[in-house]
């Protein structure tokens, strides 16, 4: 019987993905830096030619003006480069989570593994609610699998807590068929809904793990003084 991926397996998969994306990020950043250096060299050459042709008795004053213009040009190009790098990084991060979104539905294809995943998601909600009766919402296409997950969850809940819990499948309120899978667990007469769908889990990962993923891909931001 298949089981949900362990923390080590998940970590290994994430490391593979982040290593690939990080390499893409480094190559993209290098391309941007090279182009920015070329642009700076061109601008500098123009400034030097323009100022050399007009050197006269006020050379000292014009040299200072040229230096100031050069500093402004350097600053402008540096800002443009920084914005380009930031934009490229964000595109890579968006692509990473888009790829993850595309892989979510693949977890539902192996019914044995998917049944185990849904069981764990149901148990997580049951433990959090700690009620005698709860309901589960899923996609209609997953009803057969989720019914098995409910049976498994009841047994494990009884075995670990020494008390039973009534879990019913809420077929009147199915999850959207275009969702990636997973379940939501509802308690307190419908007032509390623990959203354990794959889509919601990815959203939470994108929000909570984004700083870690960004650091893993691009390294620590030395200019940032405060972290959450």
C-alpha positions, 0 to 999 in steps of 0.5 A: 500500500502506497503512503503519502510522501515523507518530509524527506522525500518532499524536501528532496523533490523541492531541492531538485526543483529549486536547484533547477530554477536557481540555475535558471535564475543565475543564468538570467541574472548574468545575462541582465548584468552583461547587457547592463554593463554593455549599455553602461559602456556605451553611455560612458563612451558617449559622455566622454566623447561629448565632453572631450570635444568641448574642453576649454578654459572651463575644463575643471567645471566641465569635468565635474559636470561630466562626473556628475552626469556619469554618476547619474547614468550609473545610478539610472542603469543600476536601478534599471538592472535591479528592476530587471533582476527583480522582475526576472526573479518574480517570473521564475517564482511564479513559474515555480508555483505554476508548475507545482499547480500543474502537478497537483492533479497528478496526486489523484491518479494513484487512487491508493495513495490519494485515499491515504492523502485524503485520510490524513487531511480528514484526520487533520481537520478532525483533530483540530475540530475535536467534535463528535460529528463532522462532514467532509466535502470533496469533488464528485469524481472523488466520492468513492475514494473519499468514502474509503478515506473516511472509513480509514480516518474513523478507525485511526481516530478511534485508535489514537484517541480512544473515542469515535467520531461520526464523519459523513460525506456532504454530497449536497455541497461538492467541491468544484470539479475543476479543482485539483483535489483534496477535501474540506472538513466542516464542523460546528453545524457548518460554521467552521470549514477547514479547507484542506484542498490541494489548491488551498494548501498550495496557496498557503505554501506560496504565502508561508514558504515564499521567503524560504523559497526565495532565499533558497533560489537567490540567496539571502538579501543582504539589504534586508534588515528584518524578517517575519 
